[in-house]
Amino acid sequence: MQKRLCQPFKIGAMKLKNRMVMPPMVTRYATADGFVTKRTVNYYEARAKGGIGLIIVEATYVHEKGPLFPSELGLSDDKFISGMKELTGAVHGYGAKIAIQLVHGGRMTAISLSGVKPVAPSAIAAPGGDMPREITVPKIKEIVKAFAAAAVRAKKAGFDGVEIHGAHGYLIDQFISPLSNHRRDAYGGSVENRARLLIEVIKAVKEAAGPDFSVWCRINGKEYGVEGGETLEDAKKIAQMAEAAGAAAIHVSAGGPANPANTTTPVFKPAVIADLAAGIKEAVRVPVIAVGRMTPEAGEKLLEEDKADFIAFGRALFADPELPNKTCAGKLGEIRPCILCMRCRDDLRHSGSLGIRCTVGAPTGREEQYTFAPAGKPKRVLVVGGGPAGMEAARVAATRGHKVTLWEKEGYLGGQMMPAAIAPHKDRAGALTDYFTVALKNLGVNVKLRQEATTEKIKRIAPDALVVATGVNATFPEIPGLKEAHAVMATDVLQGKGGAGSRVVIIGGELVACEVAEYLAGKGKKVTMMRRGAEIAANVGLATRIYLMKRLQDEGVTMLTNISYDRATDKGIEITTKTGQKKLIEADTIVIAAGAAPNQTLYHEIMGKVPELYQIGDCVTPRNIAEAIREGYVTGTMI
């Protein structure tokens, strides 16, 4: 048990049952015009049920011309109150407190969303955004009133408090940052002037909502990856001003294109911006909320060292809503970890998104559909394959009361996650395997490693239900001379089963190829990637791709596209470029990372010979961990 995390504490007059906070994270589960949906309620109710002390509902627009995303929650009109009441009632039913974050997008609001040109402190466009018009002082006063009116609506809807969003490049933060605020009036120049809008909003909200209503703000402790942006010293002054204006807490985040909370590290590092919270903690007397890739262990340490008063768990609660309950029960090994794949961020930004999803938490955002009850009649279930699909199917089936056995032909669980976890920036895949290992053991699943499945073996034990999750077989490209050139598979290289010389050619250009390229380049190898297609990492999510490509470039990896393969020799690979030029790419080692084919042999052999048969994961068709876990979850509920 993490003692301090599980202690009651207060923000203003609001008493919380523990020090764990769910920070605001836009889900896009609302209707197109900003109303709460049943999906919204189910999602937050699941986190309240999981034991969180405080939920801060996602960024909610206060002005009809200031939304950030399609299907974003709104509180710009009284018409939104009734839906919000349903939400607060559901959360309060589990003893959690609930606040809501209020925001205006400023220049981050697109014309396509609001129908008008966005406003900003200065006529400076955000990267890739519409050119804004400089906001007038009367318009500033109108927006201050909009924040106050939205806070009153929040109070009427049953919220326990509001958070004013003064971070992440939205309107209030656009005033705070010297990069986006070039004004020469009372709202520009000095730190005090640039923070004026935030202070006016806090005061207006306090006056409108009354002294018994908790109000606080979220600010950047720093802007990363830019010159001349917000600094921690500025943030300390702004935090002190906010406290003096009546803010009951300071929620410390970070901004900028290189925000560590949104980028991975070669080896997982928790609490990546904790130093910012610690700095603000030194400057104010009100509680400080720390956020940024938190784990229970890291959060407990921050509380112990008095560097924060509350710990916010963001993506970790997408992955496992039960994190607080498990933390306070001392079951840290049973917490399903976020693997930092950033799929949720890609869903947030994708124009066609139907709401954020979580790779490892299949029910996230689908709580109503993805439920299960105890099995009416316990069955003997055999799962063949210990990758993510098979492990999740075994976990869910065992949770429902079935007697489950899992066979894995290798000497370890994890499937493709094991070599993936060896690649730089991917060790959280190993943490996910550790979670499954603990979960299956605690559920009494009979895991048998180095157990090759055959039709005869399966017929002998006669399971009531069989789940085939046999994964894939790596494909070997049809290139003349390749077999004679003694090429090695990418996964073998990552697992140390195949050595690599000083000059390496990698055939393939998607995620696995990129991972092995980074891995080998980090060991000092001269690496060349090549593919027939036009783009490297074309199917990798944008939120991670931009950083992955930069790392490959920084490591000096050569990337060749639009090529055709002529033949492989003991000297390397002979290719033809897009322009028709013939080239020999010299190599000591050729690594194959050119895709895989579904391993369906067992499935077809056993068909019709067991009462229930399911096929899941990559042996259906090669995809990703998200689809594997989703299919495993759904199958576990169906047996």
N, C-alpha and C positions, 0 to 999 in steps of 0.2 A: 504493500500500500504506500502511495505517495502522500505523506502526512499533510504537507502544506497545501497541495493542490486540492485536497478534499476538505479543507477547513471552510467554514462560512466566512463571508467577508461582505463589505458594503461599498456601493458606489452612491455617494450622496445619501439619500434616505432609503435607497433600494437595498434590501437585504438579500444576499445570494447564498444558496446552500453550499456552494464550493467556489473555488477560484478559477474554474475552467469556463472559457468563453468561446462561443462560436462566432467568428468574425463575419462581417457582411461579405457575401460572395454572390454576384449576380448569377441567377440560374436560367433566366428566360423561360420560366414556367408560367408566367402570367399570360393573360389574353393579349391580343394584339393592341388593345386600347388600355392595358395596364391594370386590369382587375385580377384579384386573387382567384386562383382556380383550385379545384380539389387536389390537383397535383401539388400545388404550392403548399397547401395545408398538410397533406400526407408527408411531404418531404420534411417540413419543419417539425411536425409531430414526432416523426421517427427520431430526430435528434434530441428532442425534449425527453422522450422515453428512454433514450440512451444515457440520461443522467447529467446532461450539461447544466451548469448553473445559470448561464445567461446566453440567450440567443439574440444576436444583433441581425435583424432581417436585412437582406441585401439592399444595395443602393436603390433608392426610390425617388423618382423625380418629383420636385415640388412645383414645377412650372411646366405647363403643357408644351412650351417651346424649348425645354431643357432636358429631354430624355437622352440616355446614352446608347441604348441598345433596343432592337426590336423586342417586343414582349417583355418589357421591363415594368416592374410594379410602379404604380403611380399613386400619389397622395396630393394631387394638385386641385382636387375638388371633393366636395362632401359625398359625391356618389361612390367614392371608394371606401367609405367608412364601414359599411355593413360587411363587406368581404373581409376587411381587416379584423373585424370583431370575431369572425369565425376562426381566423388564424390565431389570434391571441388566446381565445378560449381553449383551443386545442393544446396549445403549449402550456398554459397555466394548469391544465389538468394533470400534468406530471411534475408540478412543483418547480418548474423553471421560470425564470423571469424572461421577459421579451421586450427588446427595444427595436427601433427601426432607424436605419441610416438615411438621412435626407441629403439630396444632392441636386445640383444643377450642372449640366455637362459643359456649359460654356462653349468654347471652340471645339470641344470633342463631340458636340451634337452635329450630326450630319443634316444637310438640307433635305436629303431623302427621308429622314425621320420626322423632322419638325415642320418642313415645308417652308422654312424661312432661313435666311442667312444667319449663322450662329453669331453670338456675341462673345466678346473676350475683353480683357483689360486693355489690350492693344491689338491692332490689326496685324497679327502674326499668326500664320496658320500652323497647326500641329502637323507633324510629319504625315503626309498622305491625306490630310484633312482639308475641308473647305476653308477658303479664306474668310475669317470672321470680320465683323465690323466692330470698331471700338465702342464699348458700352458707355452710355452717358450716365451722369450722376443720377438723374431722375430714374433711369432704368435700374440702376444699382439699388435705389431705395425700394423700387417695386419688387425686386428679387428678395431683398431682406424681408419684406412683408410676406412674400410667398413662403419662405422658410418658416416664419412664425405661424402662419395659417396652417401649414402642413403639420406642424408640431401640435397644434390644438386638435387637429383631426386625429392625430396619433393618440393623444390622450383620451379622446372620446371613444376611440376604437379599443381601448383597453391596454395599450402599450404602457410599460413601466418607465420608459425613458426614450430619448432620442439621441442619436449620434450625428453630429454635423460633419459631413465629409469635406475635409480640408486637405485632402491628399490626392495622389495618383493622377495629377494633371487635369483635374476637373476645375470648374470655374473658380472656386475659392482658392484652390492651389495655384491656378493661373495668375491670380493676384499676388500670391506669396512668392512665387518663383521670379527672380530677376530676369530669367531667360524669356519669359512670356509677358512680363509687365514692364513696359517702357514709359509708363505714364509720368507726367510731371505735376499732377495735382495732388490732392490729399490722399489718393489711393496708390501712389507710386513713389519710388525712390527709397526711402529708409525702410528698415524692417518694420517699424511701427506703422508706417503708411501702408506697406504691402499687406500687412496683417489686418488692416482696418476692417475689411469686409467680414472676415471671420469673426472678429470681436463684435461687430454690429449685429451679426446673425445670432451669436450666442446670447447677447443681451436682449435682443428682440424675442427670441424663443423663450428665454427665462421669464420675461415680463408677461408674455402671452399665455404660457402654459402654467405658470404659478410656481411658488417656491417648493412645493412637495413633489415636483416632477423632475426626475434626474435628467440632466443635459450634459453632454460632453462632446469632445471633438476628436477626429482622427486627423493626424498631420504626418507629413514626411519628416523623418529624422534627418534625411539626407536625400539628395538626388545623385544617383550613380551613373557613371558613364558619360557625363557631360561636364564641360568647363563653365564656371561662373554660375552654377545652379545653387540650390539650397544647401546649406551646411548645418551641421549639428549645432554649432554655436547660435546660428539664427533660430533653429528650431527650439532651443532652450528658451530664448527670449520670447518666442511666440507662445510656448507652453505657459510661461509665467504670466503673459498677458491674458491668455485664455482662462487661467485659474483665477486671476483677478476679476475677470468679467463674469465669473460664476460657473465655469466648467467644473463638473464634479469628477472628471477623470480625463486623462490624456491617453489616447490610443495611438501608439507609435508604429508607423509603417515606414515605407521608403518609396521613392520614385526613381524615374530615369530609365533609360534603355538597358542598363546593366544591373538592374535591381537584383541582388543576390537571391531574393526570395523566389524569383522566377527563372533562375538559371541553376543548372546542376553543377556539381563539383566532381573532380575525378574519383573521389571516394566520398560517400555520403557524409555531410556535415549538418547537424541540426542547429536550430537557433541562429541562423546566419546573420540576422541583423539585431541580435540581442544587445550589442553595444550601444545602439541608438536608444533603446528603452532605458538602459542603465544610465546613459547620459542625461536623459530627460528626468529620470527618477532623482538625480542629484539636484535638479533645478526647481522641482515643485513639491508641494506637500500632499496634493490629491493623488489618488491611486493611478498607477501607470499600467496600461495593458500592453504586454509584449506579444509580438506575432512574428511569423516568418519561419516556416518549416520546423515547427515545434514537435518534440516528442515528450511523453510524460517525464522521462528521466531528465531531459534538458530543462523542462519547465520547472520541475521541483528544485533543481539546482539554482535556477535564477531566483526563485522565491527564497530559498535558503540564504543566498548571498545578498538579499534585499536589493536586487537589481530590477525588480518588477513586483507588482501586487496581484496581477491577473495574467493568465497565460491563455492566448487565443490559439485554438487548433482549427485550421482552415481545411485544406485538402484532406487532412487526416480524418476529418469527419465525413467527407465524401466516401472515403474508403471504409470507415467503420464508425457508424453512428453510436455504437456501444462503447466507444473509447473511454468516456468518463466512468461508466459503471465498472468496466474491467479494470481501470486504473485504481479505483477506490476499493476494489475487491482483491487487489494484489495480483491480477492476472495479466501482467504486461505481455507475456509471451503469446497470449490469445488475441492480441490486437492486430487486426489485419492492416498492414502498412500501405501507405501511399507509395507508389514506385516512381513518382516524379516523371511520368510519361507525358504530362501536360495535355492529355486528351481533353480535359475539362476546359482548358484555355482555348484550345482549337475550336471546341463547340461554341464557346462564348463569342468568338470573333467570326465564325462562319455564317455567312448571310442566310444559308438554308437550314441552319440548325433548328432542331425542335426542342432545344434545351440541353443543358450540360449532362454528360454521362461520366461515369467513373469506370476505368478499366478493370479495377479489382473489386469494386462494389457494384455488382450487377443490379441490385434493387434501387440504387440511387436515382431518384426522379421517376421511378416506376414502382413505388412502394405498394400501390394498390394492386397492380397486376402480378408483381413478383412476391407473392406471399406463399406460405405453405403451412399445412397443418400436420399433426402427427399422423403417421400411416394408419389406415384403418386395419390393415392386416400386415404385420411385419413380414418381410420377405428376405430370402437369402440372395444377396446381390453381389455379383462379381464385376469389378471394374478392371479392365485391361488397359494399362497405360497410366503412368504416374506423372504426366505433364499437368499443366494448369487445368485443362478440361476434365481429365480423369480425377484429379484431386478434389476439385470443386464438386463434381457429381458425387463422389464418395462422401464428402463432408456433409452435403445437404441430405443425402439419403440416410446417413447414419444419424443425423440430427433428428430426422423424422421417426427414427425408431427401427429402421431396417438393420439387419445383420450384414455388414459389408466387409468384403475382402477385396484388396487391391493388389494386382500383380504388376510388377515393373521389371522389364528384362535387364535394365542396367542395375548397377549397384547403388543407385541413388535416386531420390525423387527429384522432380523439377522439370524433366524433359528439356526442351529448348531453352528454358530459363537458366539452366546451369551454365552453358557456355556464354549466354548473354550476360550473366552476372560478372563474368571475368573481364569483359570489355570496360574501358574507362567510362565513368559516369553512369554505370548500369548496375552497381552492386546492390541496389534496392530490389532487383529481381531475386537475389539470393535471400533477402529478408522475407520476401513473399513465400518462397519455398520453406523457410524456417517456420513461418506462421502455419502453413498447411501441415507441416510435419507435426507440430504441437497439437493442432486441432484434431488431426486424424488419430493421434495417440490418445488424446483425452476422450474421444468419442468411441474408443474401442475398436476402431477399424483395424482389421488384420492385414497389415502391410507386408507383402512378401517381395523382397528385392531379388534380382537375378533369377526371376521366374519367367521363363519364356512361355508364352501362351500358345497352345495348339488346340485344334478342334477336339482331339481325343482327351486331353487333360480337362478341358471344359466339360465335356460330356460326362466324365467320371464324377465330377463334383456336382453336376446337375443344378446350376443356380436357377432360382425363379426368374431372375432378370440379369441380363448381361449388358454391360456398357462397354463398347469398343472405342477406345481413345488411343489408337496406336500411332498417331502422329504421321510423320512424313518420311520419305526417303529422299535424300539429297539427289538432285539431278546433275548429270555429267554432260556438259555441252558437246554437241557433235562438231568437234574441231579436229581436223586431220593432225595426227601426231600427238594429241593431248595425252592419251593414255600412256604412250611410250615416254612422254616427258616427265612421268612420275609426279603429276599434279596432286595437291593435297586439298582436303576439304576445309572450309573456313572454320567450322565448329571444332574440327580436330586441332587446328592451329591454336584456337583459344583455349582448348583443354589440355594443351601440351602433348597431344598425340602425334603431331606432325611438326617438325622443325621448319625453320625458314632461314634462308640465307640472307646476305646483306642487301640483295636487290630482289624485290618481290613485285610480281604482277598479280593483280587481283581481277579475276573475270567476274563482273557483276557490279551493279551500281546502286543497289537499294540498301536497306538498313544494315543487314548482316555484313555486307561488303564494306560499308562505311565503318562499322564497329571494328572489324578486323584490321582495316587500314589504319585507324587511329591507334589501335593496340600495337601494331607492328612499328608504326612510325615513332611511337613513344619509346620503343626499344632501340631506336637509332637506325632502323632499316630505311632504305630508299624505296618508297612505295609508289606504284603506278596503278590506278584503278582504270578500268575500261569497260565500256558497255556499248551495245548497238543503239540503244535509245538516245534521246536528245538531252537528257538531264540526269544528273546524279541525285539520288535521294528524292526522286519525284513523288514517291508515296509516303514520305515521312511528314508528320504533322508540322505545320509552320512554326508552332511555338518552340519546338526543339530543333527544327531543321536549320534555322538561321544560325544558331550557336554551333551545331554540329559541323556545318560547312565552314564556318570560320576556323574552328579547331583544326579541321583537315588542312585548310590553307596554311594556317600558322605552323603546322607540322611539316609543311613542304610536300604534301601528297599531290602527285600529278594526277589529274582527272581527264580522261579522254572519252569523248562521246561521239556518237554518230559514226562509229567505226565498224568495219566488218573484219572477221577473223579469217586469215588465210591458212596458217598452220602453226603448230607448236613444234619447237625444236629443243635440243639441249642447250641452246643459247637464249631462248626466250620465246616471244610470240611475234609472229609476222602478221601485220595488219594492213588494211587499206583505209585511209582516211576519207572523210566526206568529199574531199576535193580530188580523190583518186590517187593520192600519193601513197606509195608503198613504204612501209617502215618496219624495222625490227626493233621491238622493245626488249632490250636485254634483261634477263632475269636469271637468278639462281634458283628461284622457287616460283611456281605458279600455284595460286590459291583459287579454288573454285567457290564462288558465292553467287551462283546463278539460279537460285530458286530451288524448289522441291516439288515432289509429286506425292499425292496422298497415298498412304500405306493402307490399302483396303483389302488385302489378301484374306486376313482372318475374318473380316466382316462377311465377305462373300462365301467363305467356306462354312461358316457357322449358321448362316441364314436358314431359318426353318427348323433348326435343331435345338432351340431354347424357347421357353414360353414367351419371354419378352426380350426384345433386342433393340438396342439403341446405338447409334453411331454419332460421335461428337468430335469437335475440335478439328485439327488440321487433317485428320484422316478423311474428313468429308471434303474439304478443300482448304489449301493452305491460306491462313489469314493471320490474325494477330492474337495477343493474349486476351484482349477484351472480348473477342468473339468466343474464344475457347472457354473463358470463365462464364460468360453468359449462357452458353449452351450447356455447360456442366451444371450450372445452377438450375436452369429450367428442367433439365433431364432429372436431376435429383428430386424435383417437386412432382414429377409425373409418375415415378415408379410406384 
